[in-house]
Amino acid sequence: MKREETNDIVQYLIPKLGEIGIGREYCKIDVATEETGHKRGDIWVSKKKQTETGFETNIIALIEPKHRKCAIGDIEWRNAMHQGKEKASKQRLTYWKRPRRLTYSL
């Protein structure tokens, strides 16, 4: 994962997830799952803590954020949509893309 994206995830996104009740212990960052093989997800969110048995079988979300300077529709954004859809499908998650910018700033 690019350093800029990693910094944005750690500095901005993880704290925002905490504010809405998703603790870091329920997230795995920049890892693959058994279902995705070598495809690494930026942030996997589970109903189980990282340390608990069944983290992967209880994954409820995949977040594929881009760095804050990324523009909607540019090549990085389109690639994230494609990769996210592929990884979500392999993990048997419903795919959903947000067509516009978030209404709040990270």
Secondary structure, 3 states (H helix, E strand, C coil): CCHHHHHHHHHHHHHHHHHCCCCHHHEEEEEECCCCCCCEEEEEEECCCCCCCCCHHHEEEEECCCCCCCCCCCHHHHHHHHHHHHHHHHCCCCCCCCCCCCCCCC
